[in-house]
Each structure stands twice: as structure tokens, then as C-alpha cells.
Amino acid sequence: IDTRIEVRQGDPADEILAVEDTVDPTTILVGSRGHSRLRRLLLGSVSEELVARANGNVMLVPPA
């Protein structure tokens, strides 16, 4: 599996989507936030924006 790390500064969703445009990833893996049952149904703002704007697959990982 080919992996690499890129460190960037700025709006998280914008930066993740900018990297998606340059490297064409298979999947974007993002941890979702939420602590109560109700909050687990709602996505965080970054997760929501990535799901809406990404060109490829986005996998959201719920908190433990």
C-alpha cells in the first residue's frame, strides 16, 4: 500500500480537498466527531463538507 503524509495549514476541508485534487486518492479516511447517540447521527462540519464536495470515496470512522 502506497501511503504518504502531507502537513498543511488552513481550513481543514479545503486543504483535504486540495490534496485530493493533486494525488487522486482511492479513499479519504476521516474520523467523525460525536459523543451522544444524537450527536453520532450528525456529522461534524469538516466531515459534512468532505462528503458533499469530495470527488472520490470518503470513509467516516465513528468515535469509539
CHARMM internal coordinates of N, CA and C (Angstrom, degrees):
IC EDIT
DIST 1 N 1 CA 1.4535
DIST 1 CA 1 C 1.5156
ANGL 1 N 1 CA 1 C 108.09
DIST 1 C 2 N 1.3079
ANGL 1 CA 1 C 2 N 115.47
DIHE 1 N 1 CA 1 C 2 N 126.08
DIST 2 N 2 CA 1.4584
ANGL 1 C 2 N 2 CA 121.51
DIHE 1 CA 1 C 2 N 2 CA 179.19
DIST 2 CA 2 C 1.5253
ANGL 2 N 2 CA 2 C 108.68
DIHE 1 C 2 N 2 CA 2 C -86.21
DIST 2 C 3 N 1.3223
ANGL 2 CA 2 C 3 N 117.34
DIHE 2 N 2 CA 2 C 3 N 120.16
DIST 3 N 3 CA 1.4654
ANGL 2 C 3 N 3 CA 121.50
DIHE 2 CA 2 C 3 N 3 CA 178.46
DIST 3 CA 3 C 1.5165
ANGL 3 N 3 CA 3 C 109.94
DIHE 2 C 3 N 3 CA 3 C -130.92
DIST 3 C 4 N 1.3274
ANGL 3 CA 3 C 4 N 115.39
DIHE 3 N 3 CA 3 C 4 N 158.58
DIST 4 N 4 CA 1.4574
ANGL 3 C 4 N 4 CA 121.06
DIHE 3 CA 3 C 4 N 4 CA 172.30
DIST 4 CA 4 C 1.5133
ANGL 4 N 4 CA 4 C 109.27
DIHE 3 C 4 N 4 CA 4 C -158.26
DIST 4 C 5 N 1.3051
ANGL 4 CA 4 C 5 N 115.75
DIHE 4 N 4 CA 4 C 5 N 161.28
DIST 5 N 5 CA 1.4607
ANGL 4 C 5 N 5 CA 122.05
DIHE 4 CA 4 C 5 N 5 CA -179.14
DIST 5 CA 5 C 1.5203
ANGL 5 N 5 CA 5 C 108.48
DIHE 4 C 5 N 5 CA 5 C -116.20
DIST 5 C 6 N 1.3259
ANGL 5 CA 5 C 6 N 115.89
DIHE 5 N 5 CA 5 C 6 N 134.69
DIST 6 N 6 CA 1.4606
ANGL 5 C 6 N 6 CA 121.26
DIHE 5 CA 5 C 6 N 6 CA 174.43
DIST 6 CA 6 C 1.5203
ANGL 6 N 6 CA 6 C 107.57
DIHE 5 C 6 N 6 CA 6 C -124.75
DIST 6 C 7 N 1.3172
ANGL 6 CA 6 C 7 N 116.95
DIHE 6 N 6 CA 6 C 7 N 128.59
DIST 7 N 7 CA 1.4637
ANGL 6 C 7 N 7 CA 121.81
DIHE 6 CA 6 C 7 N 7 CA 177.97
DIST 7 CA 7 C 1.5205
ANGL 7 N 7 CA 7 C 107.59
DIHE 6 C 7 N 7 CA 7 C -105.29
DIST 7 C 8 N 1.3240
ANGL 7 CA 7 C 8 N 115.95
DIHE 7 N 7 CA 7 C 8 N 124.92
DIST 8 N 8 CA 1.4634
ANGL 7 C 8 N 8 CA 121.18
DIHE 7 CA 7 C 8 N 8 CA -178.80
DIST 8 CA 8 C 1.5154
ANGL 8 N 8 CA 8 C 109.44
DIHE 7 C 8 N 8 CA 8 C -134.75
DIST 8 C 9 N 1.3133
ANGL 8 CA 8 C 9 N 115.82
DIHE 8 N 8 CA 8 C 9 N 166.30
DIST 9 N 9 CA 1.4562
ANGL 8 C 9 N 9 CA 121.90
DIHE 8 CA 8 C 9 N 9 CA 176.61
DIST 9 CA 9 C 1.5161
ANGL 9 N 9 CA 9 C 109.01
DIHE 8 C 9 N 9 CA 9 C -125.46
DIST 9 C 10 N 1.3263
ANGL 9 CA 9 C 10 N 116.00
DIHE 9 N 9 CA 9 C 10 N 146.99
DIST 10 N 10 CA 1.4541
ANGL 9 C 10 N 10 CA 120.61
DIHE 9 CA 9 C 10 N 10 CA 179.48
DIST 10 CA 10 C 1.5076
ANGL 10 N 10 CA 10 C 110.14
DIHE 9 C 10 N 10 CA 10 C 132.27
DIST 10 C 11 N 1.3314
ANGL 10 CA 10 C 11 N 115.92
DIHE 10 N 10 CA 10 C 11 N -164.29
DIST 11 N 11 CA 1.4554
ANGL 10 C 11 N 11 CA 121.20
DIHE 10 CA 10 C 11 N 11 CA 177.89
DIST 11 CA 11 C 1.5257
ANGL 11 N 11 CA 11 C 109.10
DIHE 10 C 11 N 11 CA 11 C -64.32
DIST 11 C 12 N 1.3351
ANGL 11 CA 11 C 12 N 118.69
DIHE 11 N 11 CA 11 C 12 N 124.44
DIST 12 N 12 CA 1.4677
ANGL 11 C 12 N 12 CA 120.74
DIHE 11 CA 11 C 12 N 12 CA -174.76
DIST 12 CA 12 C 1.5261
ANGL 12 N 12 CA 12 C 113.90
DIHE 11 C 12 N 12 CA 12 C -56.08
DIST 12 C 13 N 1.3197
ANGL 12 CA 12 C 13 N 118.01
DIHE 12 N 12 CA 12 C 13 N -46.70
DIST 13 N 13 CA 1.4614
ANGL 12 C 13 N 13 CA 120.16
DIHE 12 CA 12 C 13 N 13 CA -178.15
DIST 13 CA 13 C 1.5273
ANGL 13 N 13 CA 13 C 110.95
DIHE 12 C 13 N 13 CA 13 C -63.97
DIST 13 C 14 N 1.3182
ANGL 13 CA 13 C 14 N 117.21
DIHE 13 N 13 CA 13 C 14 N -45.19
DIST 14 N 14 CA 1.4689
ANGL 13 C 14 N 14 CA 120.89
DIHE 13 CA 13 C 14 N 14 CA 179.49
DIST 14 CA 14 C 1.5201
ANGL 14 N 14 CA 14 C 111.17
DIHE 13 C 14 N 14 CA 14 C -61.24
DIST 14 C 15 N 1.3220
ANGL 14 CA 14 C 15 N 117.38
DIHE 14 N 14 CA 14 C 15 N -42.55
DIST 15 N 15 CA 1.4660
ANGL 14 C 15 N 15 CA 120.84
DIHE 14 CA 14 C 15 N 15 CA -178.59
DIST 15 CA 15 C 1.5250
ANGL 15 N 15 CA 15 C 111.92
DIHE 14 C 15 N 15 CA 15 C -68.64
DIST 15 C 16 N 1.3245
ANGL 15 CA 15 C 16 N 117.16
DIHE 15 N 15 CA 15 C 16 N -40.57
DIST 16 N 16 CA 1.4668
ANGL 15 C 16 N 16 CA 120.05
DIHE 15 CA 15 C 16 N 16 CA 178.01
DIST 16 CA 16 C 1.5227
ANGL 16 N 16 CA 16 C 109.98
DIHE 15 C 16 N 16 CA 16 C -64.20
DIST 16 C 17 N 1.3214
ANGL 16 CA 16 C 17 N 117.53
DIHE 16 N 16 CA 16 C 17 N -42.26
DIST 17 N 17 CA 1.4598
ANGL 16 C 17 N 17 CA 120.77
DIHE 16 CA 16 C 17 N 17 CA 179.00
DIST 17 CA 17 C 1.5235
ANGL 17 N 17 CA 17 C 111.93
DIHE 16 C 17 N 17 CA 17 C -68.21
DIST 17 C 18 N 1.3283
ANGL 17 CA 17 C 18 N 117.66
DIHE 17 N 17 CA 17 C 18 N -32.29
DIST 18 N 18 CA 1.4687
ANGL 17 C 18 N 18 CA 120.74
DIHE 17 CA 17 C 18 N 18 CA 176.03
DIST 18 CA 18 C 1.5241
ANGL 18 N 18 CA 18 C 110.34
DIHE 17 C 18 N 18 CA 18 C -65.40
DIST 18 C 19 N 1.3237
ANGL 18 CA 18 C 19 N 116.44
DIHE 18 N 18 CA 18 C 19 N -40.65
DIST 19 N 19 CA 1.4716
ANGL 18 C 19 N 19 CA 119.63
DIHE 18 CA 18 C 19 N 19 CA 177.46
DIST 19 CA 19 C 1.5222
ANGL 19 N 19 CA 19 C 109.74
DIHE 18 C 19 N 19 CA 19 C -66.22
DIST 19 C 20 N 1.3310
ANGL 19 CA 19 C 20 N 117.29
DIHE 19 N 19 CA 19 C 20 N -39.66
DIST 20 N 20 CA 1.4635
ANGL 19 C 20 N 20 CA 120.05
DIHE 19 CA 19 C 20 N 20 CA 178.11
DIST 20 CA 20 C 1.5264
ANGL 20 N 20 CA 20 C 110.41
DIHE 19 C 20 N 20 CA 20 C -57.07
DIST 20 C 21 N 1.3125
ANGL 20 CA 20 C 21 N 117.44
DIHE 20 N 20 CA 20 C 21 N -39.93
DIST 21 N 21 CA 1.4698
ANGL 20 C 21 N 21 CA 120.86
DIHE 20 CA 20 C 21 N 21 CA 179.85
DIST 21 CA 21 C 1.5227
ANGL 21 N 21 CA 21 C 112.63
DIHE 20 C 21 N 21 CA 21 C -65.50
DIST 21 C 22 N 1.3371
ANGL 21 CA 21 C 22 N 117.19
DIHE 21 N 21 CA 21 C 22 N -32.29
DIST 22 N 22 CA 1.4664
ANGL 21 C 22 N 22 CA 119.34
DIHE 21 CA 21 C 22 N 22 CA -175.41
DIST 22 CA 22 C 1.5257
ANGL 22 N 22 CA 22 C 113.90
DIHE 21 C 22 N 22 CA 22 C -90.07
DIST 22 C 23 N 1.3334
ANGL 22 CA 22 C 23 N 118.65
DIHE 22 N 22 CA 22 C 23 N -29.77
DIST 23 N 23 CA 1.4709
ANGL 22 C 23 N 23 CA 119.11
DIHE 22 CA 22 C 23 N 23 CA -174.67
DIST 23 CA 23 C 1.5274
ANGL 23 N 23 CA 23 C 114.06
DIHE 22 C 23 N 23 CA 23 C -111.05
DIST 23 C 24 N 1.3341
ANGL 23 CA 23 C 24 N 119.53
DIHE 23 N 23 CA 23 C 24 N -10.08
DIST 24 N 24 CA 1.4597
ANGL 23 C 24 N 24 CA 123.61
DIHE 23 CA 23 C 24 N 24 CA 179.30
DIST 24 CA 24 C 1.5321
ANGL 24 N 24 CA 24 C 112.11
DIHE 23 C 24 N 24 CA 24 C 50.70
DIST 24 C 25 N 1.3371
ANGL 24 CA 24 C 25 N 117.50
DIHE 24 N 24 CA 24 C 25 N 66.01
DIST 25 N 25 CA 1.4640
ANGL 24 C 25 N 25 CA 120.81
DIHE 24 CA 24 C 25 N 25 CA -176.83
DIST 25 CA 25 C 1.5303
ANGL 25 N 25 CA 25 C 112.05
DIHE 24 C 25 N 25 CA 25 C -72.70
DIST 25 C 26 N 1.3239
ANGL 25 CA 25 C 26 N 115.78
DIHE 25 N 25 CA 25 C 26 N 158.16
DIST 26 N 26 CA 1.4595
ANGL 25 C 26 N 26 CA 120.98
DIHE 25 CA 25 C 26 N 26 CA 174.42
DIST 26 CA 26 C 1.5187
ANGL 26 N 26 CA 26 C 110.15
DIHE 25 C 26 N 26 CA 26 C -71.15
DIST 26 C 27 N 1.3477
ANGL 26 CA 26 C 27 N 116.57
DIHE 26 N 26 CA 26 C 27 N -44.97
DIST 27 N 27 CA 1.4584
ANGL 26 C 27 N 27 CA 122.61
DIHE 26 CA 26 C 27 N 27 CA -177.70
DIST 27 CA 27 C 1.5185
ANGL 27 N 27 CA 27 C 109.86
DIHE 26 C 27 N 27 CA 27 C -147.64
DIST 27 C 28 N 1.3257
ANGL 27 CA 27 C 28 N 116.95
DIHE 27 N 27 CA 27 C 28 N 143.34
DIST 28 N 28 CA 1.4545
ANGL 27 C 28 N 28 CA 122.76
DIHE 27 CA 27 C 28 N 28 CA 171.15
DIST 28 CA 28 C 1.5208
ANGL 28 N 28 CA 28 C 106.50
DIHE 27 C 28 N 28 CA 28 C -100.97
DIST 28 C 29 N 1.3132
ANGL 28 CA 28 C 29 N 117.15
DIHE 28 N 28 CA 28 C 29 N 121.74
DIST 29 N 29 CA 1.4618
ANGL 28 C 29 N 29 CA 122.85
DIHE 28 CA 28 C 29 N 29 CA -178.89
DIST 29 CA 29 C 1.5239
ANGL 29 N 29 CA 29 C 108.79
DIHE 28 C 29 N 29 CA 29 C -103.81
DIST 29 C 30 N 1.3391
ANGL 29 CA 29 C 30 N 116.75
DIHE 29 N 29 CA 29 C 30 N 121.47
DIST 30 N 30 CA 1.4611
ANGL 29 C 30 N 30 CA 121.50
DIHE 29 CA 29 C 30 N 30 CA -175.33
DIST 30 CA 30 C 1.5214
ANGL 30 N 30 CA 30 C 109.35
DIHE 29 C 30 N 30 CA 30 C -132.78
DIST 30 C 31 N 1.3179
ANGL 30 CA 30 C 31 N 116.34
DIHE 30 N 30 CA 30 C 31 N 134.72
DIST 31 N 31 CA 1.4585
ANGL 30 C 31 N 31 CA 120.40
DIHE 30 CA 30 C 31 N 31 CA 173.07
DIST 31 CA 31 C 1.5146
ANGL 31 N 31 CA 31 C 109.69
DIHE 30 C 31 N 31 CA 31 C -78.98
DIST 31 C 32 N 1.3309
ANGL 31 CA 31 C 32 N 116.54
DIHE 31 N 31 CA 31 C 32 N 130.37
DIST 32 N 32 CA 1.4586
ANGL 31 C 32 N 32 CA 119.55
DIHE 31 CA 31 C 32 N 32 CA 177.28
DIST 32 CA 32 C 1.5202
ANGL 32 N 32 CA 32 C 108.45
DIHE 31 C 32 N 32 CA 32 C -93.21
DIST 32 C 33 N 1.3028
ANGL 32 CA 32 C 33 N 116.05
DIHE 32 N 32 CA 32 C 33 N 155.62
DIST 33 N 33 CA 1.4596
ANGL 32 C 33 N 33 CA 120.63
DIHE 32 CA 32 C 33 N 33 CA -178.67
DIST 33 CA 33 C 1.5045
ANGL 33 N 33 CA 33 C 109.16
DIHE 32 C 33 N 33 CA 33 C -111.99
DIST 33 C 34 N 1.2969
ANGL 33 CA 33 C 34 N 115.64
DIHE 33 N 33 CA 33 C 34 N 148.95
DIST 34 N 34 CA 1.4509
ANGL 33 C 34 N 34 CA 121.46
DIHE 33 CA 33 C 34 N 34 CA 179.09
DIST 34 CA 34 C 1.5140
ANGL 34 N 34 CA 34 C 107.57
DIHE 33 C 34 N 34 CA 34 C 158.80
DIST 34 C 35 N 1.2949
ANGL 34 CA 34 C 35 N 116.76
DIHE 34 N 34 CA 34 C 35 N 135.67
DIST 35 N 35 CA 1.4537
ANGL 34 C 35 N 35 CA 119.16
DIHE 34 CA 34 C 35 N 35 CA -174.06
DIST 35 CA 35 C 1.5221
ANGL 35 N 35 CA 35 C 112.87
DIHE 34 C 35 N 35 CA 35 C -114.75
DIST 35 C 36 N 1.3044
ANGL 35 CA 35 C 36 N 117.88
DIHE 35 N 35 CA 35 C 36 N -39.65
DIST 36 N 36 CA 1.4570
ANGL 35 C 36 N 36 CA 120.00
DIHE 35 CA 35 C 36 N 36 CA 179.84
DIST 36 CA 36 C 1.5327
ANGL 36 N 36 CA 36 C 109.20
DIHE 35 C 36 N 36 CA 36 C -93.11
DIST 36 C 37 N 1.3154
ANGL 36 CA 36 C 37 N 116.26
DIHE 36 N 36 CA 36 C 37 N 170.73
DIST 37 N 37 CA 1.4657
ANGL 36 C 37 N 37 CA 119.49
DIHE 36 CA 36 C 37 N 37 CA 178.10
DIST 37 CA 37 C 1.5155
ANGL 37 N 37 CA 37 C 111.68
DIHE 36 C 37 N 37 CA 37 C -58.53
DIST 37 C 38 N 1.3209
ANGL 37 CA 37 C 38 N 116.40
DIHE 37 N 37 CA 37 C 38 N -43.67
DIST 38 N 38 CA 1.4551
ANGL 37 C 38 N 38 CA 119.87
DIHE 37 CA 37 C 38 N 38 CA -179.75
DIST 38 CA 38 C 1.5158
ANGL 38 N 38 CA 38 C 111.43
DIHE 37 C 38 N 38 CA 38 C -64.82
DIST 38 C 39 N 1.3149
ANGL 38 CA 38 C 39 N 116.98
DIHE 38 N 38 CA 38 C 39 N -43.03
DIST 39 N 39 CA 1.4646
ANGL 38 C 39 N 39 CA 120.04
DIHE 38 CA 38 C 39 N 39 CA -178.22
DIST 39 CA 39 C 1.5142
ANGL 39 N 39 CA 39 C 111.88
DIHE 38 C 39 N 39 CA 39 C -67.98
DIST 39 C 40 N 1.3381
ANGL 39 CA 39 C 40 N 118.09
DIHE 39 N 39 CA 39 C 40 N -27.07
DIST 40 N 40 CA 1.4685
ANGL 39 C 40 N 40 CA 120.08
DIHE 39 CA 39 C 40 N 40 CA 177.32
DIST 40 CA 40 C 1.5179
ANGL 40 N 40 CA 40 C 111.52
DIHE 39 C 40 N 40 CA 40 C -66.12
DIST 40 C 41 N 1.3288
ANGL 40 CA 40 C 41 N 117.26
DIHE 40 N 40 CA 40 C 41 N -24.58
DIST 41 N 41 CA 1.4567
ANGL 40 C 41 N 41 CA 120.33
DIHE 40 CA 40 C 41 N 41 CA 177.39
DIST 41 CA 41 C 1.5205
ANGL 41 N 41 CA 41 C 111.93
DIHE 40 C 41 N 41 CA 41 C -75.15
DIST 41 C 42 N 1.3102
ANGL 41 CA 41 C 42 N 116.80
DIHE 41 N 41 CA 41 C 42 N -21.53
DIST 42 N 42 CA 1.4589
ANGL 41 C 42 N 42 CA 121.85
DIHE 41 CA 41 C 42 N 42 CA -178.77
DIST 42 CA 42 C 1.5221
ANGL 42 N 42 CA 42 C 110.24
DIHE 41 C 42 N 42 CA 42 C -100.50
DIST 42 C 43 N 1.2931
ANGL 42 CA 42 C 43 N 116.68
DIHE 42 N 42 CA 42 C 43 N 142.07
DIST 43 N 43 CA 1.4605
ANGL 42 C 43 N 43 CA 121.05
DIHE 42 CA 42 C 43 N 43 CA 177.40
DIST 43 CA 43 C 1.5122
ANGL 43 N 43 CA 43 C 109.75
DIHE 42 C 43 N 43 CA 43 C -90.54
DIST 43 C 44 N 1.3121
ANGL 43 CA 43 C 44 N 116.49
DIHE 43 N 43 CA 43 C 44 N 154.15
DIST 44 N 44 CA 1.4467
ANGL 43 C 44 N 44 CA 120.50
DIHE 43 CA 43 C 44 N 44 CA 171.44
DIST 44 CA 44 C 1.5185
ANGL 44 N 44 CA 44 C 109.48
DIHE 43 C 44 N 44 CA 44 C -70.65
DIST 44 C 45 N 1.3012
ANGL 44 CA 44 C 45 N 117.34
DIHE 44 N 44 CA 44 C 45 N 165.91
DIST 45 N 45 CA 1.4608
ANGL 44 C 45 N 45 CA 120.46
DIHE 44 CA 44 C 45 N 45 CA -175.93
DIST 45 CA 45 C 1.5256
ANGL 45 N 45 CA 45 C 112.61
DIHE 44 C 45 N 45 CA 45 C -63.20
DIST 45 C 46 N 1.3367
ANGL 45 CA 45 C 46 N 117.34
DIHE 45 N 45 CA 45 C 46 N -38.52
DIST 46 N 46 CA 1.4699
ANGL 45 C 46 N 46 CA 119.71
DIHE 45 CA 45 C 46 N 46 CA 179.24
DIST 46 CA 46 C 1.5218
ANGL 46 N 46 CA 46 C 109.96
DIHE 45 C 46 N 46 CA 46 C -68.33
DIST 46 C 47 N 1.3252
ANGL 46 CA 46 C 47 N 117.25
DIHE 46 N 46 CA 46 C 47 N -46.31
DIST 47 N 47 CA 1.4671
ANGL 46 C 47 N 47 CA 120.81
DIHE 46 CA 46 C 47 N 47 CA 178.87
DIST 47 CA 47 C 1.5197
ANGL 47 N 47 CA 47 C 111.12
DIHE 46 C 47 N 47 CA 47 C -58.84
DIST 47 C 48 N 1.3184
ANGL 47 CA 47 C 48 N 115.88
DIHE 47 N 47 CA 47 C 48 N -45.27
DIST 48 N 48 CA 1.4645
ANGL 47 C 48 N 48 CA 120.89
DIHE 47 CA 47 C 48 N 48 CA -179.09
DIST 48 CA 48 C 1.5285
ANGL 48 N 48 CA 48 C 110.97
DIHE 47 C 48 N 48 CA 48 C -61.74
DIST 48 C 49 N 1.3171
ANGL 48 CA 48 C 49 N 116.45
DIHE 48 N 48 CA 48 C 49 N -43.03
DIST 49 N 49 CA 1.4623
ANGL 48 C 49 N 49 CA 120.30
DIHE 48 CA 48 C 49 N 49 CA -179.57
DIST 49 CA 49 C 1.5274
ANGL 49 N 49 CA 49 C 111.51
DIHE 48 C 49 N 49 CA 49 C -67.31
DIST 49 C 50 N 1.3308
ANGL 49 CA 49 C 50 N 117.24
DIHE 49 N 49 CA 49 C 50 N -39.61
DIST 50 N 50 CA 1.4584
ANGL 49 C 50 N 50 CA 120.37
DIHE 49 CA 49 C 50 N 50 CA 178.84
DIST 50 CA 50 C 1.5252
ANGL 50 N 50 CA 50 C 111.33
DIHE 49 C 50 N 50 CA 50 C -64.32
DIST 50 C 51 N 1.3234
ANGL 50 CA 50 C 51 N 116.36
DIHE 50 N 50 CA 50 C 51 N -44.61
DIST 51 N 51 CA 1.4658
ANGL 50 C 51 N 51 CA 120.03
DIHE 50 CA 50 C 51 N 51 CA 179.40
DIST 51 CA 51 C 1.5287
ANGL 51 N 51 CA 51 C 110.20
DIHE 50 C 51 N 51 CA 51 C -61.40
DIST 51 C 52 N 1.3207
ANGL 51 CA 51 C 52 N 117.33
DIHE 51 N 51 CA 51 C 52 N -39.32
DIST 52 N 52 CA 1.4581
ANGL 51 C 52 N 52 CA 121.18
DIHE 51 CA 51 C 52 N 52 CA -177.64
DIST 52 CA 52 C 1.5265
ANGL 52 N 52 CA 52 C 113.24
DIHE 51 C 52 N 52 CA 52 C -74.46
DIST 52 C 53 N 1.3387
ANGL 52 CA 52 C 53 N 117.54
DIHE 52 N 52 CA 52 C 53 N -35.24
DIST 53 N 53 CA 1.4715
ANGL 52 C 53 N 53 CA 120.28
DIHE 52 CA 52 C 53 N 53 CA -170.60
DIST 53 CA 53 C 1.5133
ANGL 53 N 53 CA 53 C 115.75
DIHE 52 C 53 N 53 CA 53 C -107.77
DIST 53 C 54 N 1.3226
ANGL 53 CA 53 C 54 N 119.24
DIHE 53 N 53 CA 53 C 54 N -13.30
DIST 54 N 54 CA 1.4690
ANGL 53 C 54 N 54 CA 120.41
DIHE 53 CA 53 C 54 N 54 CA -175.97
DIST 54 CA 54 C 1.5274
ANGL 54 N 54 CA 54 C 110.57
DIHE 53 C 54 N 54 CA 54 C -70.14
DIST 54 C 55 N 1.3094
ANGL 54 CA 54 C 55 N 114.82
DIHE 54 N 54 CA 54 C 55 N 147.76
DIST 55 N 55 CA 1.4659
ANGL 54 C 55 N 55 CA 120.60
DIHE 54 CA 54 C 55 N 55 CA 177.87
DIST 55 CA 55 C 1.5205
ANGL 55 N 55 CA 55 C 111.90
DIHE 54 C 55 N 55 CA 55 C -85.28
DIST 55 C 56 N 1.3298
ANGL 55 CA 55 C 56 N 116.79
DIHE 55 N 55 CA 55 C 56 N -25.47
DIST 56 N 56 CA 1.4658
ANGL 55 C 56 N 56 CA 120.58
DIHE 55 CA 55 C 56 N 56 CA -176.81
DIST 56 CA 56 C 1.5070
ANGL 56 N 56 CA 56 C 111.82
DIHE 55 C 56 N 56 CA 56 C -111.17
DIST 56 C 57 N 1.3285
ANGL 56 CA 56 C 57 N 114.61
DIHE 56 N 56 CA 56 C 57 N -160.13
DIST 57 N 57 CA 1.4581
ANGL 56 C 57 N 57 CA 122.09
DIHE 56 CA 56 C 57 N 57 CA 179.87
DIST 57 CA 57 C 1.5136
ANGL 57 N 57 CA 57 C 111.83
DIHE 56 C 57 N 57 CA 57 C -74.55
DIST 57 C 58 N 1.3300
ANGL 57 CA 57 C 58 N 116.82
DIHE 57 N 57 CA 57 C 58 N 141.15
DIST 58 N 58 CA 1.4518
ANGL 57 C 58 N 58 CA 122.92
DIHE 57 CA 57 C 58 N 58 CA 174.99
DIST 58 CA 58 C 1.5246
ANGL 58 N 58 CA 58 C 107.29
DIHE 57 C 58 N 58 CA 58 C -126.68
DIST 58 C 59 N 1.3200
ANGL 58 CA 58 C 59 N 117.08
DIHE 58 N 58 CA 58 C 59 N 124.06
DIST 59 N 59 CA 1.4641
ANGL 58 C 59 N 59 CA 121.58
DIHE 58 CA 58 C 59 N 59 CA 177.42
DIST 59 CA 59 C 1.5156
ANGL 59 N 59 CA 59 C 108.42
DIHE 58 C 59 N 59 CA 59 C -109.56
DIST 59 C 60 N 1.3288
ANGL 59 CA 59 C 60 N 116.34
DIHE 59 N 59 CA 59 C 60 N 122.81
DIST 60 N 60 CA 1.4509
ANGL 59 C 60 N 60 CA 122.24
DIHE 59 CA 59 C 60 N 60 CA 178.59
DIST 60 CA 60 C 1.5227
ANGL 60 N 60 CA 60 C 109.37
DIHE 59 C 60 N 60 CA 60 C -99.67
DIST 60 C 61 N 1.3199
ANGL 60 CA 60 C 61 N 116.15
DIHE 60 N 60 CA 60 C 61 N 129.97
DIST 61 N 61 CA 1.4575
ANGL 60 C 61 N 61 CA 121.64
DIHE 60 CA 60 C 61 N 61 CA 179.99
DIST 61 CA 61 C 1.5164
ANGL 61 N 61 CA 61 C 107.82
DIHE 60 C 61 N 61 CA 61 C -107.45
DIST 61 C 62 N 1.3457
ANGL 61 CA 61 C 62 N 117.04
DIHE 61 N 61 CA 61 C 62 N 117.80
DIST 62 N 62 CA 1.4716
ANGL 61 C 62 N 62 CA 119.53
DIHE 61 CA 61 C 62 N 62 CA -179.44
DIST 62 CA 62 C 1.5158
ANGL 62 N 62 CA 62 C 111.52
DIHE 61 C 62 N 62 CA 62 C -72.53
DIST 62 C 63 N 1.3290
ANGL 62 CA 62 C 63 N 116.70
DIHE 62 N 62 CA 62 C 63 N 158.88
DIST 63 N 63 CA 1.4688
ANGL 62 C 63 N 63 CA 120.00
DIHE 62 CA 62 C 63 N 63 CA 177.29
DIST 63 CA 63 C 1.5300
ANGL 63 N 63 CA 63 C 110.20
DIHE 62 C 63 N 63 CA 63 C -66.07
DIST 63 C 64 N 1.3069
ANGL 63 CA 63 C 64 N 115.47
DIHE 63 N 63 CA 63 C 64 N 158.17
DIST 64 N 64 CA 1.4710
ANGL 63 C 64 N 64 CA 119.87
DIHE 63 CA 63 C 64 N 64 CA -178.58
DIST 64 CA 64 C 1.5097
ANGL 64 N 64 CA 64 C 111.51
DIHE 63 C 64 N 64 CA 64 C -66.16
END
COOR INIT
IC SEED 1 N 1 CA 1 C
IC BUILD
